[in-house]
């Protein structure tokens, strides 16, 4: 690959797995973290152990007012670490969970989800567009919950459906620069997301496995390597797509 990718939320969960998968394919990574520098340093160590370069930068993807300064920091890091003025791929992965049925979800939780899962990716992409190399790649993280409905996830799932639509618009608008934009929609994955409910609650895990065609719940290694392949030259003609990676969850 021999390219530079930015992975938001790259210190843990699917973001970390994606960053390491990129490194395994020969790429370097700028990963962002919200507050946990220790986890970010650990992820950097794994990438460096693979012989690739990595930099960790703090970023609150729910605070769009910080994106201009973040872009300036990225530009400086590119110069200092790679002697480059462009990077090749952006993975808008950072996210968080806030649950509640329509009659119970709070306005503050809904606003937080909106800032992180829709406004954040859009305006972070906007801030970084001058630094993305022509012919580059953007991957937005969607969710299986944009296709199937699970009570308590209405706002989250609706925002992920909006990301699917935004991905198509990005693909059209950035196509003239040769930038391919796709959405990857994981199903239920065993991570610490949402307090680790899928990973740690045996009843939830068993139920999801029972409605998944492949007969189990997903793990991070089902997702990160797939995202890494989308950043490659082999997938240069794939753009504007929502690609669900769920093992066939809730097909029936």
C-alpha positions as CSV (number, residue, x, y, z in Angstrom):
1,X,0.0,0.0,0.0
2,X,2.8,2.5,1.1
3,X,0.2,5.2,1.7
4,X,-0.8,7.5,4.6
5,X,-4.2,7.1,6.2
6,X,-6.1,9.0,8.9
7,X,-8.3,6.8,11.1
8,X,-10.5,8.7,13.6
9,X,-11.1,6.8,16.8
10,X,-8.1,4.7,16.0
11,X,-7.0,3.9,19.5
12,X,-9.7,1.3,20.2
13,X,-12.3,-1.1,18.8
14,X,-12.9,-1.1,15.0
15,X,-10.7,1.9,14.5
16,X,-7.7,0.3,16.1
17,X,-8.3,-2.9,14.2
18,X,-8.5,-0.9,10.9
19,X,-5.4,1.1,11.7
20,X,-3.4,-2.1,12.3
21,X,-4.9,-3.8,9.2
22,X,-3.7,-0.8,7.1
23,X,-0.2,-1.2,8.6
24,X,-0.2,-4.9,7.8
25,X,-0.9,-4.0,4.2
26,X,2.1,-1.6,4.1
27,X,0.4,1.7,5.1
28,X,1.3,4.4,7.6
29,X,-1.3,5.8,10.0
30,X,-2.4,9.0,11.7
31,X,-4.8,7.8,14.3
32,X,-7.0,10.0,16.5
33,X,-8.1,9.5,20.1
34,X,-10.6,11.3,22.3
35,X,-9.1,11.1,25.8
36,X,-7.2,7.8,26.3
37,X,-3.6,8.6,25.3
38,X,-2.5,5.3,26.8
39,X,-4.6,3.3,24.4
40,X,-3.4,5.5,21.5
41,X,0.2,4.9,22.4
42,X,-0.5,1.1,22.6
43,X,-2.0,1.2,19.1
44,X,0.9,3.2,17.8
45,X,3.3,0.6,19.3
46,X,1.5,-2.2,17.4
47,X,1.8,-0.3,14.1
48,X,5.4,0.5,14.6
49,X,6.1,-3.2,15.5
50,X,4.9,-3.9,11.9
51,X,7.6,-1.6,10.6
52,X,5.2,1.3,9.7
53,X,5.1,4.8,11.0
54,X,2.3,6.1,13.2
55,X,1.3,9.3,14.9
56,X,-1.5,9.8,17.4
57,X,-3.4,13.1,17.6
58,X,-6.2,14.1,20.0
59,X,-9.5,15.0,18.4
60,X,-13.1,15.4,19.6
61,X,-15.1,14.6,16.5
62,X,-18.2,16.1,18.2
63,X,-16.6,19.6,18.2
64,X,-16.5,20.9,14.6
65,X,-15.0,24.2,15.8
66,X,-11.7,22.3,16.4
67,X,-11.4,20.9,12.9
68,X,-9.5,23.8,11.3
69,X,-6.8,23.6,14.0
70,X,-6.7,19.8,13.6
71,X,-6.2,20.1,9.9
72,X,-3.3,22.5,10.5
73,X,-1.7,20.0,12.9
74,X,-2.1,17.2,10.3
75,X,-0.4,19.4,7.7
76,X,2.5,20.0,10.1
77,X,2.7,16.2,11.0
78,X,2.8,15.3,7.3
79,X,5.7,17.6,6.8
80,X,7.6,16.6,9.9
81,X,7.1,12.9,9.7
82,X,6.7,12.1,6.0
83,X,8.1,15.1,4.2
84,X,4.7,15.2,2.5
85,X,1.9,17.7,2.0
86,X,-0.9,15.3,1.3
87,X,-2.3,12.1,2.8
88,X,-4.1,9.3,0.9
89,X,-7.1,8.0,2.9
90,X,-9.5,9.1,5.5
91,X,-11.5,6.6,7.6
92,X,-14.3,8.4,9.5
93,X,-14.7,5.8,12.2
94,X,-15.0,7.6,15.6
95,X,-18.3,7.1,17.3
96,X,-20.1,6.5,20.5
97,X,-23.4,4.9,21.7
98,X,-26.4,6.6,23.3
99,X,-29.5,4.5,23.4
100,X,-33.2,5.2,24.1
101,X,-36.5,4.5,22.5
102,X,-38.3,7.4,20.8
103,X,-40.3,8.2,23.9
104,X,-37.2,8.2,26.1
105,X,-34.1,9.4,24.3
106,X,-33.0,12.8,25.6
107,X,-32.4,15.8,23.5
108,X,-28.8,16.1,24.7
109,X,-28.1,12.5,23.8
110,X,-29.7,13.0,20.3
111,X,-27.6,16.2,19.8
112,X,-24.4,14.3,20.8
113,X,-25.1,11.5,18.4
114,X,-25.8,14.0,15.6
115,X,-22.5,15.9,16.2
116,X,-20.4,12.8,16.3
117,X,-22.0,10.6,13.7
118,X,-23.2,13.0,11.0
119,X,-22.0,16.6,11.5
120,X,-18.5,15.5,12.6
121,X,-17.7,13.3,9.5
122,X,-19.0,15.9,7.1
123,X,-17.2,18.9,8.5
124,X,-14.0,17.0,9.3
125,X,-13.9,15.8,5.7
126,X,-14.5,19.3,4.6
127,X,-11.6,20.6,6.7
128,X,-9.2,17.9,5.4
129,X,-10.1,18.0,1.7
130,X,-7.2,20.3,0.8
131,X,-4.8,17.7,2.3
132,X,-6.3,14.6,0.7
133,X,-4.4,13.5,-2.4
134,X,-6.3,13.3,-5.7
135,X,-7.1,9.7,-6.3
136,X,-7.5,9.1,-2.6
137,X,-10.1,7.3,-0.5
138,X,-12.7,8.1,2.1
139,X,-14.5,5.5,4.1
140,X,-17.4,6.5,6.3
141,X,-18.6,4.1,9.0
142,X,-22.3,3.3,8.8
143,X,-24.2,0.5,10.6
144,X,-26.4,-2.5,9.9
145,X,-28.9,-0.6,12.1
146,X,-29.5,1.7,9.0
147,X,-31.1,-1.4,7.4
148,X,-32.8,-3.4,10.2
149,X,-34.6,-1.8,13.1
150,X,-33.8,-2.6,16.7
151,X,-35.8,-0.8,19.5
152,X,-33.7,1.8,21.2
153,X,-31.5,2.6,18.2
154,X,-33.8,4.8,16.2
155,X,-31.8,8.0,16.3
156,X,-28.4,6.2,15.9
157,X,-29.7,4.1,13.0
158,X,-31.3,7.1,11.3
159,X,-28.0,9.1,11.5
160,X,-26.2,6.1,9.9
161,X,-28.7,6.1,7.1
162,X,-28.0,9.7,6.6
163,X,-24.3,8.9,6.4
164,X,-25.1,6.3,3.7
165,X,-26.8,9.1,1.7
166,X,-24.0,11.6,2.4
167,X,-21.5,9.0,1.1
168,X,-23.2,9.0,-2.3
169,X,-23.1,12.8,-2.4
170,X,-19.5,12.8,-1.5
171,X,-18.7,10.3,-4.2
172,X,-20.4,12.4,-6.8
173,X,-18.8,15.7,-5.7
174,X,-15.3,14.3,-5.2
175,X,-15.3,12.0,-8.2
176,X,-13.7,14.6,-10.5
177,X,-10.7,14.5,-8.2
178,X,-10.6,10.7,-8.4
179,X,-11.5,10.3,-4.8
180,X,-13.5,7.1,-4.1
181,X,-16.0,7.4,-1.2
182,X,-17.8,4.4,0.4
183,X,-19.7,3.5,3.5
184,X,-18.9,0.4,5.4
185,X,-21.8,-0.9,7.6
186,X,-20.8,-3.4,10.3
187,X,-23.3,-5.5,12.0
188,X,-23.0,-6.4,15.7
189,X,-19.4,-6.7,16.7
190,X,-17.7,-7.9,19.9
191,X,-16.0,-4.7,21.0
192,X,-16.3,-2.3,24.0
193,X,-18.8,-0.2,22.0
194,X,-21.9,0.6,23.9
195,X,-20.4,-0.7,27.1
196,X,-19.4,-4.0,25.5
197,X,-23.0,-5.2,25.4
198,X,-22.6,-7.5,22.4
199,X,-19.3,-8.8,23.7
200,X,-20.1,-9.3,27.3
201,X,-23.9,-10.0,27.5
202,X,-24.2,-13.7,26.7
203,X,-27.9,-13.5,26.0
204,X,-27.5,-10.6,23.5
205,X,-24.6,-12.4,21.9
206,X,-26.5,-15.6,21.5
207,X,-29.6,-13.9,20.1
208,X,-27.6,-12.0,17.5
209,X,-25.8,-15.2,16.4
210,X,-29.2,-16.9,16.0
211,X,-30.3,-14.2,13.5
212,X,-27.1,-14.1,11.6
213,X,-26.6,-16.2,8.5
214,X,-23.0,-17.1,9.4
215,X,-24.1,-18.2,12.8
216,X,-22.0,-16.0,15.1
217,X,-21.4,-12.4,16.1
218,X,-18.8,-10.4,14.3
219,X,-15.3,-9.7,15.7
220,X,-13.0,-6.7,14.8
221,X,-10.9,-8.8,12.4
222,X,-14.0,-9.2,10.3
223,X,-14.1,-5.4,9.7
224,X,-10.7,-3.8,9.8
225,X,-9.1,-5.8,7.0
226,X,-12.1,-5.3,4.8
227,X,-11.9,-1.5,5.3
228,X,-8.1,-1.6,4.5
229,X,-8.8,-3.4,1.2
230,X,-11.2,-0.5,0.2
231,X,-8.2,1.9,0.4
232,X,-6.2,-0.1,-2.1
233,X,-5.7,0.4,-5.8
234,X,-7.5,-2.9,-6.4
235,X,-10.8,-1.2,-5.4
236,X,-10.3,2.0,-7.3
237,X,-13.6,1.6,-9.2
238,X,-15.7,1.1,-6.1
239,X,-17.4,4.4,-5.0
240,X,-20.7,5.6,-3.7
241,X,-21.5,2.2,-2.2
242,X,-22.9,1.1,1.1
243,X,-21.2,-2.1,1.9
244,X,-22.7,-4.1,4.8
245,X,-20.2,-6.4,6.6
246,X,-22.5,-8.2,9.0
247,X,-22.2,-11.9,8.3
248,X,-25.8,-11.7,7.0
249,X,-27.4,-10.3,10.2
250,X,-31.3,-10.1,10.1
251,X,-31.7,-11.2,6.5
252,X,-34.9,-13.1,7.1
